[in-house]
Each structure stands twice: as structure tokens, then as C-alpha cells.
């Protein structure tokens, strides 16, 4: 990652800047919190705390850490926008949407069956295959 | 508020401190459910949770705690994606259902167009009025008024369980972070 060079020659990573500490060559945050995205770490720090984020990163495989950081950043942003429900609100909306679509699909399939029985079972599907 | 002589709340037990009568955690972390606070503390940290609760009006704190517990559980089960894995899974499910619904609705239209005279002769059995036809023509996300306060989401997802034909959680994260979240407030 290009940001891994930042702690050598350029500014410290966003995490170390925020925490006002020296950004070392083995900083666990540096690859994922580049200095040009200060808000990302600020949000994550506010909701989860730096030490919890560090523990989570150490628990996951290196190739999964970027996704882990991005999902933490997403959750933190959602929680800051909606302090009561965070991203659980989005889950509830999607669950309702799934239930609604399932219900509508069942009704539509029932309508198809009714049509089929009305017409003596002979229908032609949208793909041209006959059903009988 | 705690009554005199009652045991400390789960958070004060875990943090090994005296549980004051104004303890902010006590109403939401009863002593008989130690796991609830333990998991929230593990993911968010007690001081962060305390700050979050202090920023909320009292009547919203129970819901906030429940959603934090849900998120914490999700994160412990899936340290990489947490809740975002669930969002990705549900978004994929919505997409699949929308496609299936569009196919089914198209099928009905085909049947109608092919058998219109036959259908008219059977009108006493099955009749579509204009509203029904409009409904069939338009695919819509019909959100039913069925608000479940159900945090026991059937959560069995991880990135490995997602259909490889659909968006992965990481791409969902990238897309979603560009757009503002739009959410409804569901709990009443």
C-alpha cells in the first residue's frame, strides 16, 4: 500500500496524527488510515476506540484488514448519523423490504397459478416454454 | 434507579466498581445478563458506550443499547464485516427478489396478452381491474407495515456465504460510503 511509506518520508498516518504520537514503521493503523482521510480514523476512534480497533485488526488476517477497517468506518459513520440505531436501522429497513418482496412474489406466483388453472393449464412462459 | 440493597449492574460488576444509584448503565445492563455488557464493552468500550448514552434522551437509550448489543454480537461473529455483512446479504436478497418479481410479472403480462379473449370469457372466475394491472406492470418495493422489533435476525452470513454472482461486502462498503445513508426510524 502506498500509504505504508507515509510514516517514513511523509506525514504520520491519520491515526498517529489524531493520537499525537510518533508514527513508527510498524504502525498497525498506517496502511489503513492515510493522512489525507483524517475523518475516517476520527469517526472510528469516537465509536470504537483506538485500542479496540487495534485488537480487531490484530485478530484478523492481514489480507482482511482493509475490509475490516472499511466496515468499522462504515458502522462508525452510520452510528454518528443515527446515534440510536446506527446501521441496525438499515438492516431493519432491508428486512422489511425482503418481507414485502417475498409477499409480493408469492401473490404474483399465485396469480400465475390462477391464470394457469383458468386457461386449462396451457400457458406459455416469457421464455417460450410451455407449461401444462 | 436502583433500589437500596440491590446487586450492582452487569457493567459495574465487570468493571469492578461501585454501582451508584445514578449509574448510566444500570437500567440497561441487569446483573442477570453479564454477557450483554461484556460483548458491548469488548467491541465499543465502556467509556464510549457511556458517552453515547449520555448524548441521547433517556427514552431512546434502551433502543440504542439494544442496537449496540446487536452490532457487537455481529462483530464478534464476523470480525471482518460485522453488521455490514448482514447489510450486504440483505441487499443481495432484495436484488434477487426484485429480479424474480420482475420475471413473474412479465410472465403474467405475457399470459394476458396471449390469452386475452380466453381470459375475458372467464372473467367471473378471475378479473383484473385497472389497479391490478397497474400493480402488475410496476415492480415496486412494497414495504409492508409489519414492524418487527426483532434483533434476533437470522444471521448466518459471512463473506463466504454470499453468492459469488453478487456484490461482496467490500464493494458494498465502497458504494455505500459514497452515498448518504437513508434510513427509516422503525421503532415506536
Boltz contact constraints between the chains, C-beta under 6 A:
constraints:
  - contact:
      token1: [A, 48]
      token2: [B, 44]
      max_distance: 6.0
  - contact:
      token1: [A, 49]
      token2: [B, 45]
      max_distance: 6.0
  - contact:
      token1: [A, 49]
      token2: [B, 48]
      max_distance: 6.0
  - contact:
      token1: [A, 52]
      token2: [B, 45]
      max_distance: 6.0
  - contact:
      token1: [A, 56]
      token2: [B, 79]
      max_distance: 6.0
  - contact:
      token1: [A, 59]
      token2: [B, 79]
      max_distance: 6.0
  - contact:
      token1: [A, 60]
      token2: [B, 79]
      max_distance: 6.0
  - contact:
      token1: [A, 60]
      token2: [B, 80]
      max_distance: 6.0
  - contact:
      token1: [A, 64]
      token2: [B, 80]
      max_distance: 6.0
  - contact:
      token1: [A, 67]
      token2: [B, 80]
      max_distance: 6.0
  - contact:
      token1: [A, 67]
      token2: [B, 170]
      max_distance: 6.0
  - contact:
      token1: [A, 68]
      token2: [B, 80]
      max_distance: 6.0
  - contact:
      token1: [A, 70]
      token2: [B, 173]
      max_distance: 6.0
  - contact:
      token1: [A, 71]
      token2: [B, 81]
      max_distance: 6.0
  - contact:
      token1: [A, 71]
      token2: [B, 82]
      max_distance: 6.0
  - contact:
      token1: [A, 71]
      token2: [B, 84]
      max_distance: 6.0
  - contact:
      token1: [A, 71]
      token2: [B, 173]
      max_distance: 6.0
  - contact:
      token1: [A, 74]
      token2: [B, 84]
      max_distance: 6.0
  - contact:
      token1: [A, 74]
      token2: [B, 173]
      max_distance: 6.0
  - contact:
      token1: [A, 74]
      token2: [B, 177]
      max_distance: 6.0
  - contact:
      token1: [A, 75]
      token2: [B, 83]
      max_distance: 6.0
  - contact:
      token1: [A, 78]
      token2: [B, 181]
      max_distance: 6.0
  - contact:
      token1: [A, 81]
      token2: [B, 181]
      max_distance: 6.0
  - contact:
      token1: [A, 82]
      token2: [B, 183]
      max_distance: 6.0
  - contact:
      token1: [A, 83]
      token2: [B, 56]
      max_distance: 6.0
  - contact:
      token1: [A, 84]
      token2: [B, 60]
      max_distance: 6.0
  - contact:
      token1: [A, 84]
      token2: [B, 63]
      max_distance: 6.0
  - contact:
      token1: [A, 84]
      token2: [B, 64]
      max_distance: 6.0
  - contact:
      token1: [A, 85]
      token2: [B, 67]
      max_distance: 6.0
  - contact:
      token1: [A, 86]
      token2: [B, 67]
      max_distance: 6.0
  - contact:
      token1: [A, 87]
      token2: [B, 83]
      max_distance: 6.0
  - contact:
      token1: [A, 88]
      token2: [B, 67]
      max_distance: 6.0
  - contact:
      token1: [A, 88]
      token2: [B, 70]
      max_distance: 6.0
  - contact:
      token1: [A, 89]
      token2: [B, 183]
      max_distance: 6.0
  - contact:
      token1: [A, 90]
      token2: [B, 87]
      max_distance: 6.0
  - contact:
      token1: [A, 90]
      token2: [B, 183]
      max_distance: 6.0
  - contact:
      token1: [A, 91]
      token2: [B, 86]
      max_distance: 6.0
  - contact:
      token1: [A, 92]
      token2: [B, 186]
      max_distance: 6.0
  - contact:
      token1: [A, 93]
      token2: [B, 184]
      max_distance: 6.0
  - contact:
      token1: [A, 94]
      token2: [B, 90]
      max_distance: 6.0
  - contact:
      token1: [A, 96]
      token2: [B, 143]
      max_distance: 6.0
  - contact:
      token1: [A, 97]
      token2: [B, 94]
      max_distance: 6.0
  - contact:
      token1: [A, 97]
      token2: [B, 141]
      max_distance: 6.0
  - contact:
      token1: [A, 98]
      token2: [B, 93]
      max_distance: 6.0
  - contact:
      token1: [A, 98]
      token2: [B, 94]
      max_distance: 6.0
  - contact:
      token1: [A, 99]
      token2: [B, 144]
      max_distance: 6.0
  - contact:
      token1: [A, 100]
      token2: [B, 142]
      max_distance: 6.0
  - contact:
      token1: [A, 100]
      token2: [B, 143]
      max_distance: 6.0
  - contact:
      token1: [A, 100]
      token2: [B, 144]
      max_distance: 6.0
  - contact:
      token1: [A, 101]
      token2: [B, 97]
      max_distance: 6.0
  - contact:
      token1: [A, 104]
      token2: [B, 101]
      max_distance: 6.0
  - contact:
      token1: [A, 104]
      token2: [B, 142]
      max_distance: 6.0
  - contact:
      token1: [A, 105]
      token2: [B, 100]
      max_distance: 6.0
  - contact:
      token1: [A, 105]
      token2: [B, 101]
      max_distance: 6.0
  - contact:
      token1: [A, 108]
      token2: [B, 104]
      max_distance: 6.0
  - contact:
      token1: [A, 108]
      token2: [B, 105]
      max_distance: 6.0
  - contact:
      token1: [A, 109]
      token2: [B, 104]
      max_distance: 6.0
  - contact:
      token1: [A, 111]
      token2: [B, 108]
      max_distance: 6.0
  - contact:
      token1: [A, 112]
      token2: [B, 107]
      max_distance: 6.0
  - contact:
      token1: [A, 112]
      token2: [B, 108]
      max_distance: 6.0
  - contact:
      token1: [A, 114]
      token2: [B, 126]
      max_distance: 6.0
  - contact:
      token1: [A, 115]
      token2: [B, 111]
      max_distance: 6.0
  - contact:
      token1: [A, 118]
      token2: [B, 122]
      max_distance: 6.0
  - contact:
      token1: [A, 118]
      token2: [B, 125]
      max_distance: 6.0
  - contact:
      token1: [A, 118]
      token2: [B, 126]
      max_distance: 6.0
  - contact:
      token1: [A, 119]
      token2: [B, 115]
      max_distance: 6.0
  - contact:
      token1: [A, 119]
      token2: [B, 118]
      max_distance: 6.0
  - contact:
      token1: [A, 123]
      token2: [B, 111]
      max_distance: 6.0
  - contact:
      token1: [A, 124]
      token2: [B, 114]
      max_distance: 6.0
  - contact:
      token1: [A, 125]
      token2: [B, 107]
      max_distance: 6.0
  - contact:
      token1: [A, 126]
      token2: [B, 106]
      max_distance: 6.0
  - contact:
      token1: [A, 126]
      token2: [B, 107]
      max_distance: 6.0
  - contact:
      token1: [A, 126]
      token2: [B, 110]
      max_distance: 6.0
